[in-house]
Structures are given as C-alpha cells and as structure tokens.
Amino acid sequence: MNIFEKEIIRSVKELDCKAIYREGNGSISVTYDGVHIAEIKGGKIDGMALLSKEEHEKLLHVKRLCANVLNYCTAYENGEPINDPNFSDGYRIIYRVGNAKMAARYERISGFEFVVWSDDENPDFFVSYDKARGKFAILSGLVDRERIFDDEELEALYYCVYVISEMNDTLNEDMTELLKKLVKKLDIAISKKITTERGE
C-alpha cells in the first residue's frame, strides 16, 4: 500500500466507516454500518448505487475526505525536506506562499502531523489538515483574518449546498447548475487555494 491508501484506511475511521484494502486489484472498499458505500482506487472514488439517504450522506463525507487526503499526500510526496534543528525529522514543505509555510510529516502508525509558521509567527502544530490549512490561509494572506464564516460554518455550508445539489430531484436545471457553481466556489474558499499555490 502507498501512503495515500494507508491514510485513507486510517482516516475513514473518523467518519465511523471501515476500509479494507484488496491486494488483488489495489482498491479500497469502504463500508458504513456494514453496507458497502464506496470503492477507492488510484485516488478516484466511486460510490455504490441504491444507497439510503443516510448512506449517501456518509458517501459525500468520504468523497470530501478522499479529495483532501489525495491533496496533502501528493504535496507531501513532492515536498522539499526541512533541514532545521527546530523541527523533528521527516517534515517536508507542502505549501509556501510569501513568508508563510505549511509542512507535513508522516508516521506509519499515527498518520500525518502538520505544522504552519511564518517569519512573524512561531510554528503551530496540528493533526487536522483542515485546521492547519485554515491557519496557513490566514498567515499567507489568502483569506482575511476577519471572515464572515469560520472554518466549521464554511464546511457546513459547503456540505448543505452539496447535498441539496446532489439529492434534490425537484430542482430545475438552472438551479442545479447554479448550486454546482456555488459548490465549486465554496470548495475553493475552503481549500484556500493552497493546492495551487504550492512552493517549488
């Protein structure tokens, strides 16, 4: 298994799901409450058909998780090692904007740890990717410190819009298209553009 696959298997537990790696085809089967809800292979996720509303909602969370894990695993594998005695061994720069930096370290048992700092602020350590990238976005100036929505509110708004656009059959075509555009904008806001602002 590669780092992405190991991290998915570890992370889905936080969503009350289970994951099994299938060596035969290199895929990961994700189950929720005993029901097979998704198949992940090569960083791509396919949801199963005929899921209940609750199972489909859980699938949406797993899809979001899969996208995040793929982002930071790819950035980590391509990251520049940190040679600084103030940091533990194994940290690599995954994002750099201006004088703000975000780095990650991978441990086989515990998974990823993240650290964010700038020339003006001391390192701040996180086990949550979302919290780390939120701090990075503020330090780098990608988002204003005075935001209308905090991270939790923004995530909740994204999820609500995504669910409505995916599950509401009564929406007309124009409304569906509008909601899909809004989902993309919210996703960009949540991601803080850091996946495209990675330092070389």
N, C-alpha and C positions, 0 to 999 in steps of 0.2 A: 504493500500500500504506500502511496505517496503522502506528503504532508496534508494536502487538501482532503484526501479521503479519511485520514486519521482524525483530522479536525472536525469534519462533518459528523463522523461517528460519535465523537466526544460531545459536540455542541448540541446535537438534536435532543440529547437528554434534558437540556434546559427547557425544551418545549414539550416535555412529557411524551416524547416519542422514543422509539428504539430503531437502531440501524444495524443491518447485517451486511458485511462485505462478502460478495460472491466471487471467489477466485476464478471460477470458470470463465466469466465474461468481464470481470473487473468492474462490476456495478455494485451499487449500494441500494439495498431495499429498505425503505423507511416505513415503519408501521406506527399507527396510533390506536391505542386501546385494542390491539390485536388485528386491526384492519390495515391492509397494505394500501398506503396512500400515495407513495411516490417511488420512482426509480431514478437514481443519480448515476451518471456515467460521463467521464471526461469533462466534468464541470457543468454539464447540462442536466436539467431536471425535467422529468415527465411525470405528470400527475395521472393517477388512475381514474378510470371512468366510474360512474354510478356511485359517487361518494355522497354521504349525507351532508347536510348543511354544516354541521359541526366538523366533520372530517375535511370538508373543502376549506373551511376557515383555517384549520390547522395546516393544510397544504400550503395556503398562502403565506403563512408564517415560515414554513420550511423553505419555500422559494426565496423569500427575502433573506433568510439566513444563508442559504446556498450562495446567493449573489455576494453577500458580504464576505463570506469565508473565501470565496474564489478571489475577490479583490485583494484581501490582505495576504493570502498565501502567495499569489503571483507577485505582489510587490515585495514580499519578504525574500522569495527565491531570487529575485533580480536585484535585491538591495545591496548597498555598499556597507561592508562591515565597519563597525565603530572601533577605532583604536584609541580608547580613552580609559584611563585607570579609574575614573569615577563611575563607569558602567561595568556591570557583570559581563563576562564573556558571552558571545553569541548574539549580541544585538546588531541589527542591521537597519540602516536608514530606509524607510519605506516611502516617506513623503517629505518634501522640502519646498517651502515657499518663503521667499525672503529670508529672514533670520530665524524662522520657526522650523522646527524639525519634529518628525514623528518616527520612532523606531520600534522594532518588534524583536522579540526573542522567542524561540520555540523550545519547549521542553516536552519530551516524549510522553510523560505521564500527565502533566498538568495543562498542556496546550500552550497557548500564546500569552505573553505578557507584553504590554505596550508602554512606551514612555514618550512624553511630549515635553518640549522645552524650547526656549528661545534665548537670544542674547540677553534679554531683560528678565527672564523668569527661570527659576530653578526647575529641574526635572520633576515631572508629576507622573506617577506610575499607575497603570490601570490593568485590570484583567478584562474589562469590557471594551471591545473595539468601538462601539457606538459612543461611549463616553470619551474615549481617547480622541476620536476624530472630531468630536464636538469641541473639545479643548483646543485641538490643533487648529480648527477652523477659526476660532476666536483669536488665538495668538498670531496666526498668519494674516489676519485681516480679511479672510474670505467671507466672514459674516460679521455683522455688527455686534458688539457686546450687548447692546440694548435691542434685543429681539422681541418681536411680538409674541412668538411661540417659543417655549423652551423645548428641549430635545424630546421629552416624553409627549408633549402636546403635538409636536410635529409628526412624530411616529404614529400617534393615534389618528391624526387627521389623514395621513397617508393611507393607513390601513382601512379606515372607513370609506374613503373615496375609492380605493382599490376594490374592496368587497362589493360596493354598490355597482361599480362599472363591470365587474365580472359576473355578478349573481342576479342582478335585477333585470328580469325579462321584459318589464313594462317600459323601459327606456326607449325613446325613439333613436334613430341613427345619429342625428345631430348631437343629442345629449350624450350618447355613448362615446362619440368621438371627442367631445369637449372634456368629459371626465378622464378619458385616456390621456389627453394632453396635460390635464391637471396632475394626474398621477406621475407623469414624467417630470413635471416641474417640481413637484414635491420631493421626488426621489433625488433630483439634483440638489435641492436645498438640504436634504438630509445628508447626502454624500459630501456636501460642502465642496464639491468639485475636486476633492483631493486625489481621486483616482486618475484625473487627467493632469494634475499639477505635480506629478512625482518628479523629484530631482534626479538628475543623472549622476 
